[in-house]
Amino acid sequence: MSTTPQRFAFSYGKLRMLMTILGLGPGLSRVEVRSADVVVRMGWAFRARIERSAITSAHEDQMLGLGIGVHGWRGQWLVNGSTEGIVTLDIDPAGRGLALGCPVKVRRLQVSVEDPGRFLAALGMR
């Protein structure tokens, strides 16, 4: 396992420019796999740190017609710039995060990344 963090870019679709203007674009957003945890940040709107040992499963997902941005309820969060490249992480015990500055629990996290296969490999889930 590498001690150097691996960074993964969010995938963005047609709303990339709008997301950038809103402070949620690629310059301020990333997913980082570190030796002990995974850090997800989408600009000012969302950040979370998940212990790798708490990730019980991870897989690619198909998303149909769901929103773009940061959406969540009762521990389930969708943090995406696109409906493509979605990876779902199931987490137990729940991780901690901030959504719009408010503390949240993260039990399931769906993120859109440019290279889902490489992300899953970095997690040791492929």
Secondary structure, DSSP 4 states (H G I P E B T S, - for coil): --SS-EEEPBPB-TTHHHHHHTT-SGGGEEEEE-SSEEEEEETTTEEEEEEGGGEEEEEEE---S--SEEEEETTEEEEEBSSSSEEEEEEEEEEEEEETTEEEEEEEEEEEBS-HHHHHHHHT--
